[in-house]
Amino acid sequence: MYFRACKKLLGSFLISLTFISTGYSQDVSVNFLANASLRISDGEHVLFTDFPYVSGAFGHMEYTYPFFVEQGNNVTTLITNRMTDHFDPEAFMALGWNVIAPAEVVSDIDDRYEELNNARNLIVAELERNRELDQAVNPDSEIILELPDAVLKPNTVTVEEKITNGPMNITAIKTKSAQTEHYSYLLEWGGRKIYLAGDTGDTDHLAELPDVDLAFLTPWLFENARRANALPNTKIVIYQHRVGEIIPNCFNCTVPEKGEYIPFD
């Protein structure tokens, strides 16, 4: 049994993470990772969105991430939907992070945990039996077992309309996307309000949004909202799914590179 390898990420992305991890706790900082994935932190708490996912799923962005930098951090990941370019159920078993997600995602995580944990238990039982046999044949020898790593069961919370997670207040907005259970989110944290669209192209809910400091939209939601005259009146950030994706008509948008720090102004 094994987990997907977590590779180290070098260069400017790692420098950015070091910067925001050591900042003052009242300063909420945002980094774009890839696809719809962000890392948001106040220096004490860390919130990921739609991360980790299956790198390169559906031909979308690949990524590497230095997961070791999160050791000892209070980490939560907020998932919008179960598609594998937003969510990787296996990766969570090695991280021990808190997970806030739709019921479909929580069910997927629970099922994968049971599958992996049962497989590990069978391996451990077989190793124990072999050790007993070896000990019986060689009673004077010391036999040391090397057991597979434990499977960590994530602490999962199923999405509700209002969720408080430490200093964060999260409002879940049920939206449409790909015939899967999908939520967009309004995040309030450190005096900031951030809208997270996820994968939706649905514009109906945008009129109900309060004033926000940042709005993260997909290219297709941006275009739908532009045509419907429903764009949020704020700084718009496009989280594209493909490197170099062209965003038509998005003249004042911010289109970040992977790992880029995103200021509020």
Residue pairs with C-beta under 8 A, 6 or more apart in sequence:
1 116
1 119
1 120
1 123
1 148
3 90
3 91
3 93
3 94
4 88
4 90
4 91
6 64
6 65
6 66
6 67
6 68
6 91
6 94
7 64
7 65
8 14
8 64
8 66
8 68
9 63
9 64
9 65
9 66
9 259
11 259
12 259
13 31
13 258
13 259
14 66
14 69
16 31
16 259
16 260
16 261
17 31
17 39
17 66
17 69
18 69
19 29
19 261
20 29
20 31
20 39
20 41
20 43
20 261
21 41
21 43
21 69
21 73
22 43
23 29
23 41
23 42
23 43
24 43
25 42
25 43
25 44
26 42
26 190
27 42
27 43
27 190
28 40
28 41
28 42
28 189
28 190
28 191
28 192
29 40
29 41
29 42
29 261
30 38
30 39
30 40
30 194
30 214
30 261
30 262
30 264
31 38
31 39
31 40
31 259
31 260
31 261
31 262
32 38
32 237
32 239
32 256
32 257
32 258
32 259
32 260
32 262
33 39
33 48
33 51
33 63
33 65
33 258
33 259
34 61
34 62
34 63
34 258
35 50
35 53
35 60
35 61
35 85
35 86
35 239
35 241
36 49
36 50
36 80
36 86
36 196
36 197
36 198
36 199
36 216
36 218
36 239
36 241
37 48
37 49
37 50
37 51
37 52
37 53
37 63
37 239
38 47
38 48
38 49
38 50
38 51
38 196
38 216
38 239
39 46
39 47
39 48
39 51
40 46
40 47
40 48
40 49
40 187
40 189
40 194
41 47
42 167
42 189
42 190
44 74
45 73
45 74
45 76
45 166
45 167
45 168
46 70
46 73
46 74
46 75
46 76
47 75
47 76
47 77
47 78
47 165
47 168
47 187
47 189
48 75
48 76
48 77
48 78
48 97
49 77
49 78
49 79
49 80
49 185
49 196
50 77
50 78
50 79
50 80
50 86
50 87
50 198
51 65
51 77
52 65
52 77
52 88
52 91
52 92
52 95
53 84
53 85
53 86
53 87
53 88
54 84
54 85
54 88
55 61
55 62
55 63
55 64
56 62
57 83
57 84
57 85
58 83
58 84
58 85
58 241
59 242
60 85
60 241
60 242
61 241
61 242
61 243
61 258
63 258
67 95
70 95
70 97
74 166
75 95
75 97
75 98
76 97
76 98
76 99
76 100
76 165
76 166
76 168
77 92
77 97
77 98
77 99
77 100
77 101
78 100
78 101
78 170
78 185
78 187
78 196
79 86
79 87
79 99
79 100
79 101
79 102
79 105
80 86
80 102
80 177
80 182
80 183
80 184
80 185
80 196
80 198
80 199
81 87
81 102
81 104
81 105
81 177
81 178
81 180
81 181
81 182
81 183
81 198
81 199
82 102
82 104
82 105
82 108
82 180
82 181
83 178
83 180
83 199
85 241
86 198
86 199
87 101
87 105
87 108
89 105
89 108
89 109
89 111
89 112
90 112
90 116
92 99
92 109
92 152
92 154
93 112
93 113
93 116
93 151
93 152
93 153
93 154
94 149
94 152
95 152
95 154
96 152
96 154
97 154
97 155
98 154
98 155
98 156
98 157
98 165
99 105
99 106
99 109
99 154
99 155
99 156
99 157
100 156
100 157
100 159
100 163
100 165
100 170
101 109
101 156
101 157
101 158
101 159
102 158
102 159
102 181
102 182
102 183
103 158
103 159
103 181
104 180
104 181
105 181
106 156
106 157
106 158
109 154
109 156
110 156
113 151
113 153
113 154
116 151
117 151
117 153
120 148
120 150
120 151
123 148
124 147
124 148
127 145
127 147
128 145
131 143
131 145
134 141
134 143
135 141
135 143
157 163
157 165
159 172
159 183
160 172
161 171
161 172
162 169
162 170
162 171
162 172
163 169
163 170
163 172
164 170
167 189
167 190
168 187
168 188
168 189
169 187
169 188
169 189
170 185
170 186
170 187
170 188
171 185
171 186
171 188
172 183
172 184
172 185
173 183
173 184
173 185
173 186
173 205
173 208
174 182
174 183
175 182
175 183
175 184
175 197
175 198
175 200
175 202
175 205
176 182
176 200
176 201
176 202
177 198
177 199
177 200
177 201
177 202
178 199
182 198
182 199
182 200
183 198
184 195
184 196
184 197
184 198
184 200
184 205
185 195
185 196
185 198
186 193
186 194
186 195
186 196
186 209
186 210
186 212
187 193
187 194
187 195
187 196
188 194
192 213
192 214
192 264
193 210
193 211
193 212
193 213
194 212
194 213
194 214
194 215
194 216
195 209
195 212
195 214
195 215
195 216
195 232
196 216
197 215
197 216
197 217
197 218
197 221
198 218
199 218
200 218
200 221
201 218
201 220
201 221
201 224
202 221
202 224
203 221
203 224
203 225
203 228
203 230
206 225
206 230
206 231
206 232
207 230
209 215
209 232
211 233
211 234
212 232
212 234
213 234
213 235
213 264
214 234
214 235
214 237
214 262
214 264
215 232
215 234
215 235
215 236
215 237
216 237
216 238
216 239
217 225
217 236
217 237
217 238
217 239
218 238
218 239
218 240
218 241
219 238
219 240
219 245
219 247
219 250
222 231
222 236
222 238
222 247
222 250
222 253
223 248
223 249
224 230
225 231
225 232
226 249
235 254
235 264
235 265
236 250
236 252
236 253
236 254
237 253
237 254
237 255
237 256
237 262
238 247
238 250
238 253
238 254
238 255
239 256
240 247
240 255
243 258
247 253
247 255
254 262
256 262
